[in-house]
Amino acid sequence: MAYVISDECIACGTCIDECPVDAITEGDIYKIDAELCTDCGSCAEVCPVDAISIDE
């Protein structure tokens, strides 16, 4: 399952640099492309507001 970013996202940009497959796109709330996400969890580990989780 891919990771998703919730509405709690503060668009700080921390997760973008951590994604090894460039699956995250910028915006008011960042988004993760489920097709590209490899479920590594790197983005979730660095999110300062815990806005990233596994899509269940």
Secondary structure by P-SEA (a helix, b strand, c coil): cbbbbcccccccccccccccccccccccbbbbcccccccccccccccccccccccc
